[in-house]
Amino acid sequence: MKAIALLGIVGLLGVVALGAAAQGTSGSEHAAKEVECNKQADAQDFGIHEYKRHRFVIRCIADLPQLGS
């Protein structure tokens, strides 16, 4: 089960990277967006649900709307 989740996360990161490349986002812009999204995630209360925090950050970087809890 963990292997499937890990593959899903790696796949999602690949999609985000391809999307950033397609939009012409430079590495420094992507890094700045990731830092900002991590700051926003730090302000949230995810408790022990690290996967929810990770999903929040990935969706933030990709400029996708956040899903409900």
PyMOL commands that set and color helices and strands:
alter all, ss='L'
color gray80, all
select helices_A, chain A and resi 2-23+27-43+50-61
alter helices_A, ss='H'
color red, helices_A
deselect
rebuild
show_as cartoon
